[in-house]
Amino acid sequence: MRAVSFVGTVEYVAEQVERLYRLHTFDSHDEIWERLDTSLGAVDDLTALCVAALPLPSLRDPPVPEDDETVHDALSRLAKNPNVRGERVADGCDRLVSVDGHLIVPLRRTGPTAANWYVLFRWLADRLELIARQCRRLADRLFIEGATFLGESWADLGQFLEEVAFLLVHVESMTRWIDTPGDGLDDRTRRLPDVATKLAEQSIEHR
């Protein structure tokens, strides 16, 4: 598996929110609902990907902090351009690879790249918190314009993204420091996909 699947899904949601926030006026509520629906679908995909990745692989040795920073930087580069060139970056870190000149952040269950899962979960959490704040700002604008149901739906999405971010950090920390037994899931984490689906259903009811 590759990190770009996770990164691309998060950036798709960020793009939907950013495009709406840049609008000077909200002339068409249809577009706002449409972007909400597609964002919810992407969030649903992301939560399913994250839950399917659990439990995170156990690490035999603590990862090198400098390598973690290099992987974090690679994720940020992929967020800006999924086809970014990365021969030099990959050559300097055994947790990255270059395929046909393109930077790849592999996610494996064993070996050095197993540590990439931990960097990815932290990176995703930080990114989701930023998107959640943008959702709340968008919701505030919609409330001001009297679009109450739309505002509530975007506020709900922002709140859910914060919940996902919290759980990603929770799982990463628990596995890194305690090495959780079993499937690495608690009840709160198991409910993520169901909550995402319910959120999408609520947005339809608000229309």
N, C-alpha and C positions, 0 to 999 in steps of 0.2 A: 504494500500500500504506500501511497505517496501523500505528503502533507498538502499538496496543491488541491486535493479534493475538499479538505476542510477549509483551507484558506479561500478558495474560490467561492464557496458557499457563503462564507461570512461577508466577503467583499461584495457579493451580489446584493445582500440585504443592505449593506452600507450605501451602495449606489442608489437603491430605491429611495432611501430616506433622504440622501443628499440632494437628489434631483427635485424632490418635493420641497425641501427646505429652501432651495434656491429660487423657487417661484415667488414672484412679487405678489400675486393674487391667486386664490384658489377658485378659478372660474368653473372648473369641471370637477365635481365630486366623484364622477365615474373613474377618472384617472387615479384619484387618491385611493379609492376602494380597490382598484385593480392592482396598484403597487402594494397595497397592504396584503392582498391575497397572495401575490407572488412572493412577498417577503415571508409570510407565514409558511408557505410551502417550503421555502428554503430553510427556514428555522426548523421545521419538522424534519427535513433531511439531515440537518446538522446534528440535532439531538439523537437521531437514530444512529448516525455515524459514531458519535461519541460513546453512546451506550454500548454499541457493538464492539468498540475497541477495548472495553473493560473485561477483565482486570488489566491494568497496565502491567507490562512486563517487569519482573523484579530485576534490579540492577546489582550485578555482582560487586562492582566497584563504583565509588562515587564518580560522577562525570567530571571532566576537567572544566572549570568555570569558563576558561577562554573558548573552549569548544561550544559550550552552551551559548555564549554570546555570538559566536559565528553563525550557529544555527538560527538563533533569534533574528539576526540581521538578514539571513537568507529568507526567512519567512516574510519579513517585511518587504524584501525585494520582490518576492513572488506575489505579494498582495498588490503591488503596483503594476507588475507585468508578469503574468504566468509563464511567458516565454523568455524570461530574462536569461542572458548569457552568463555562464558561471564557471568557466574553465579554471580561472585563477583561484576563485573561492574554494572550489571543490578540491583542487590540488593541495590546499593547505589544511584540510580537515578530513579525517577518515569517516566522518559522519555525514558527509555530503558526496554526491556524485554528479558527474556531468555526462549527459547523454546527447550525442550530436551537438555538443556545445551548450546545451540548455541545462540550467541549474535544477537539480532534483534534491528534495529532502526526503529520503526514504524512511519508512516507518516499519521496522521489523520487530519481531518478538525476541530475538537473540542478537548478540554481537553489539558492536559499538553504537549502531543506529537505533537500538532499543531506547537509548536515552533521549532520542529526539521526541518521543511521545510526551515526555515531561515538559520540555521546552514548548512544544506545540500547545499543550493544554493551558499553560500560563499565558502564552501569546494570545490564544483565542479568548481567554478570560479578559485580558486587558482590552482587546479590540471590541468585545461585546459590551463592556462597560461604557466605552466611548459611544458606540452606536445607541445604547440605551439612553444616554443623556440627550443625544440628538432626537430620539423618538419623543422624549418628554418635551423638548423645546418645540417640536412640530405639533405635538398635542396641545400645547399652550396656545399656539397660534390658531389652531382650529377651534379651540374653545372661545377665543376672542371673536372669531368670525361667526360664532353661533352654531358651528357644526359639532354638536355635542356628542353624537354617537361616534363620529369619526375620531374626535379627540379622545374619547374613552378607549376606542380600539387601539389607537397608536400608543396611548399611555399604558394599556395592558401589555402590549408587545414589549415596550421598554422595560416594564417590571419583570416580565418573563425572561428577557435577555439578561437582566441582572441576576436572576435566580440561576440561570444556566452558568453564568460566569462564576458565581459563588461555588456552585457544585463542582465545576472543573478544577478550581483551586483546592477545594476540599478533597477531592479524589486524588489529585496530584500529591498533595501534602501527606495524606494518610498512607498512600502507597510508598512514597519515597522514604518516609521516616518510620512507619509502623509495619509496612508490608502486609496489607489487609489479607485475611484468608478468604477462601471460597472464590466467588466470582467478582469480588471487589466492589459489589454494589450494595448500597443501603436502600431502604424503602423510598427515600426521597429521590434518589438518583434514578431508580427504576421507573418512577412515575413521569419522568421528563417527556418521553414521547407521547404519553397519554395527555399530559397537560398541554403540549403543543397542539395536538389534534383538537382538544376542547377549545383552545383559544381561537383556532380557525373557525370552528362551529359558531362560537359566540359572535365573531365578526359578521358572519352571514345573517345571524338573527338580528343584528343591529341595523341592517340595511332597511 
